[in-house]
Structures are given as structure tokens and as C-alpha cells.
């Protein structure tokens, strides 16, 4: 059990940054005490990053040994819009101009399986391949770094497709350390809609507190995914309430009071 003895609040808004972007910025902190812990009391982070991002929007289509890089326009998609765009991109960029058609769910069943089935025509029986790296694979419903071959002119997703880019995002800072990382607060993004706001409200100050390792007058804050890769918030600002505080162990305080009474210093 502990007692907060000193505290200071900071209402951080990336609009008021000294330098950087909304997702990676430096911010002036006028720290007035000798604090040990930092905690985010509440935060509003825009879910304005795109599902399909710049430099992570391509895959390989192989047709009769010819590999073509297929591009998906940058932006945010749901299952239906991605189906339409993927079909358009395949047909527009196919080397041999084979005709590709996408359907939601396997055409041999009537239930919704949450998977895509891609069929090809005009290929003369030659089976194309879709080659995926470390991105777009969840939207296709395949595994990362896989080559997926058509069989009988059709290809069905291995997994259920997914259109949630990040399950968790991290607010990081150079003022804290939690074991070996610099995560100030993790925030679950799954309940927020695209182009809305991801809201965090702290339920337990002590449980979510991080040790302060640095007290710079200018602190750095940045937003990343689970792999410490930056997220582009596309011009939308981050707002959060930061509490810095010092605490004393209640039992230590009681012990000191008791010792003081026994020694006659406290009456």
C-alpha cells in the first residue's frame, strides 16, 4: 500500500508540440518536482492511420513463371471494398490479362466462411500464384511470407480475412522504462471505428504506472504498432493527460511514525 506525496499533471496535445509530427513529437515538460512514476490517466488517439499503407501495399502475382508486382491503392477498406479493389487491381495489372473474379466465401458452400475465393479464366489451365510478404496477408486471409497456388483455377483463403490493422497500439516515451521497453501506455484499438478516436481511461493508477528514468525539459512521445513501427495519423492530433508523481510506502510511513513515538520525537 502506498501514498502519493507529490504530483504534477500535464495535458499533452500534439498540436502544441515543439517539433515532429502528431505521431512522433517533442513536447516541453516543465517538471517541478522529483517524481518517480508516470501514468497516462486518459488519452484520445485518432484511428486515422490507413489499413493499406504506403510502401506496404503490394504483392506478387505469378503467371506462367512471370512475376508482376500488384499494387493496392493506399487507404482503408472493409471486406467488401477490398474485394472490389483487389479484383480491379488483379485484372488491371495481370501480365497476360487473365480474368480474375473474387467472391466472399467459398462458392461451394452457402454459409459465410469469412474467406475469399479467387477464380481465374483465360489462363489455358496454367495455375497462377499469389506471393505475400509481411503485409496484406491478413486482408487476403493467408499467412505471412507464403506462396499460394491456384488449384483447378481457384484459390480460397487459408484463414478468415482480417481488416483490423492493429489490435494494440503503443504510446511510447523516452521518460519511462518498463523492464526493457519504453511503452508509456498500451491501448486496445479493436473497439474503435475507422476515422474515429481510440479512447483510454486509466482504471488503476498504480497498476499502470511506469518508472521514470529521465526528466528532460523536452520529452519525446511517439505512437507505434506492436512491432515498434510508426503509425501515420494523417494529420490528426493526439491528446492525453499525463500524471507524474512520487509515492511513499504507507507501511514505511507508519513505521517511521511508530519509531518517532517510541523515541519521543512524536507525541
N, C-alpha and C positions, 0 to 999 in steps of 0.2 A: 504494500500500500504506500502511495506517495502523495506528495502535496506540491502543487505548483506555487513557487515562491516569487518568480519573476516571469513576465510575459510581454510580448510585443506582437501586434498584428500588422500584416502587410496586405493591402488589397491590390493584387498584381493584375494588371491589364496589359496585354501585349501591344495595345495601341500606344502605350506610354513607354515603350522600350527605348533604350539608348541606341541600340544597333541590332542588326539581324532581321529576321522575318518573324511572322506570327508563330511559326512552329519551331524556331530556334533563335532565341534572342537574349540580349544582355539587359539587365534591369537594375536600377540603382536601389540599394537597400541601405537605409540609414539606421544601422543597428545600434541600439542604445544600451544594451546590457550584455552580460556574459552568459549566453544561453548555451544549453547542451543539446536540445532537441528541436526538431522541426516537424510540423504536421500540416497537411492540407485539410482545412476544415470543410471547404466546399469548392467545387470547380464547375465551370461550364466550358466544354471543349467542342467546337463545331465539328460535326461529322460531314465535313466539306471536302475531304480527300476522295479521289476518284477510285472506283473499283479497278478499272483498267488504267494504268499509269504510264507516263512517259518512260520510254526505254524498257518497258516491261509488257509490251503489247503485241508481241509477235510469237509465231510458232512456225514449224516447218511442215509443209505438205510435200510428200514424196510420191511422184507418179512415174512409174516405169523407170525408176532409178534417178530421175531428175528431181532435185530438191529445190523448192521455192519457198521463200520467206513470205508468210501471210501476215498482214497487219490488221489489227482490230483498232478502230478509232478510239482515242482516249476519251474516257467518260465513265459514267455509272450506268449499270444495266441491271435489269431483273431477268428472270428466266426466259420470259417471252421476248424481250427486246434483244437479249444476247443471242437467242435462237435465230432471230431475223437477221441480225448483223453478221453472225458467223456464216450463215448461208450466203449472204450477199458477198462477203469477203472471199469465201472459197470460190464462188463462181466467177467473180471478177478477176481473181488472181491465179486461177488454175493455169498451169503451163500448157496443158493440152486442151483446155476449155471443156473439160468434162463437167457434167452437170451434177451438182450436189444438192440434196434435199435434207432438211432437218425436221425431225418430229420430236415432240415431247413424249417420252415413254416409248418403250418397245412396241412396235406396231402389231406384234403377235399377241399382246395382252390388252385388256380393256382398263385395267387399273392404272393409277398414276404411280409409276415407279420412281419418279424424281430423277430420271436419267434421260439423256438424249440418244436418239438413234439417227445416224447419218447414213444416207444411201447415196450411191453414185451410179450414174448412167453414162453411156457413150464411151466407156472405158475398154470395151472389147475384152472383158474378162480379166483385165490386169487389175490387181488389187492395190490401191494406194495405201499410204501410211500417214498417220499424224504423229509428229515427233514434238514432245513437250519438254521444256526445261523446268526452271524453278518458279515459273509464274504462269497464270492462265489455266493451269491443270485442274484446279478446283472448279472453275467455271465449266470446263469440259466434262468433269466427273471422272478424271483419270488420276493416276499417281504422278508425282514429280519425276522428271528425268526418265520418261518412258517412251518407247516406240510402240504405237498402237496400230495394228494392221487390220484392214478391212477383210472380212471373210464373207464370201458369197455376195459381194457388192454392198455390204452393210457393216456398220461399226456402232456398237452400243456402249455407253459409258460403263466403266467398271464400278464407279461409286455414284452415290447421289450427288447431284450438282450442288454447288455452294456459291452464294452471292453475298456473303458477309466477308469483306476483305480481311478485317481484323476482329478477332474475338476480344482481345485485350489491347489497350494502348497504354503507353507509359509516359508519365510526366517525370522528366529527369532533371537533376540539378547538380552543379559542382559543389554545393554547400553540404551535401549529405553523403553518407555511406551506409549501406545496409549489407553487411558482410562484404561481398566483393563487388557489388553494383552501386550505381548512383541513382536508383529509382526513388524518386520522392513520393510518387503515388501511382499505383496501377488502377486502371479504370476499365470496367467491362462495357463494351460498346454494342453488345448484341441486342439490347432493348431499345436502341435509338434508331430513328428513321434517317435515311439519307437526306442530307442538307438540313437536318435538324441539329439539336445540341445533345451532347453526351453529358449527363449531369451526375456529379459525385457529391455526396454528403457524408461526412465522417460520422460514424456511429460510436466510435471509441477512440478518444484522443490518444491515450497511452498505447493502445494496441497498434495504431497506425503510425506512430511517431518513428522518426529516423534520427540517428546520431548525427549531429553537426560536426563536420570535420574541417570546415573552413568558414570564416566570417568576412568575406570580401565586401567592400563597399559597392562593388558592381558584381552581381551574381549572374550566372548563366542558367537559363531554363530551356529545355527542348522536348519536343514530342516525337516519340518513335513507336514502331511496332514492336512485337515480341523479340525480334532479331536485332534490335537496336538500329533499325534502318529508319531514316527520317520520313515523316509524313508531311506532304504538301497540303496545307489547309486552304490553299487557293484564295488567300487574301482575307480570310475570316479570323477574328481575334479570339484569343484565349483569355479567360478571366478566372482567377482563383483567389481564395483567402488563405494566406499562409500565417501560421502561428509559430513563433519561436519562443521557447520557454526554458526555464530552469526548474528542476524539481528537487525536493528533499524527501528522503525516505521517512515516512511517518514514524516508523519504529525507532529510527535513529533519533528523531526529534524527541520522542517520548523518553528514550533512554537518556538523552542529554539533560532533559528536564529533571528526570529522576536523580541523575548524578548530581545535578545542581542543588536539588533539595537536600540530598544526603550530605553534601559538603557545606550546606548552609548558605549557598550563593542565591538560592531562590526560596522565598518564603511563601 
